[in-house]
């Protein structure tokens, strides 16, 4: 015979509360984001390709520099450096 622990809140009420919380999150956080997609896509279409390439190259350079940062700090762990 298995013994079940008594919960303070019945399962149907817990499900309704979780459904309401989920609906609240979707309505207040997801729906406004969907509404702004058209404007964001329009703005992306207006981007100058040269600036986009420059930003991508600079971001990649910053990631490489951040990765190499432990190699220049004392004491340098030799297993981490290139």
N, C-alpha and C positions, 0 to 999 in steps of 0.2 A: 504494500500500500504506500503510495507516494503522498507526501505532505506538501501542500502548496502554501507558500507564504501569502498572507493577506496583504494586499496593497491598499493604500489609502484612497486611491482614485480608481473607480471601475474602468475597465478597458474601453467601453463605448465612449465614455466622457473623455478619456485620454485621446482617443482617435479624433474626436471632434475638435478638441483643443489643438492638436497637431495640424489638422486640416486648416483651421482658422489661422494659425501662425504661418503655415506655408503659403496660404493665400495672401496674407498681409505682406510677406516678403516679396512674393511675385508681383503684386500690384504696386508696391511702393518702390521697388528697386529694379525689377526686370523690365516692366512695361515702359517706364520713361527712357530706358536705354534703347529699347527697340524704336521708339519714336525718333530718336536722334540719329539713327543709322543713315537715313537718306541724306541729311545735311552733311554728315561726316564723309560719305562717299562722294558727294559733290565737291567738298573741299579737297579731298584726295585727288580728284581729277584736275584740280587747279594747281597742283604742286609742280614747281619747276624741277625737272629731272636732275639737273646739275646739283641743286641743293640736296636732293634726296641721296644722290651718290656720295656727296661730300659728307653728309651726316652719317651715312652707313660706314664709310671708311674711318671717320673719326671715332665712332663708337667701337669699331673693331680694334682700333689702336689703343683706346682706353682700356678695353678688356685685356689686351696683351700686356699693357703696362701694369695693370693691377695684378695680373698673374705673375709677373716678374718681380714685383715688389718684395716678396720674402727673400729673394736672392740677394738683394742689396742691403738688407738689414742685418746687423750683427746680433748674435752669432748666426751665421748662415748654415742652415741644414743642407748638407750636400745631397741628400737623397731627394730633396724637393727641387733644387736648381737644375737648370738645363745643362 
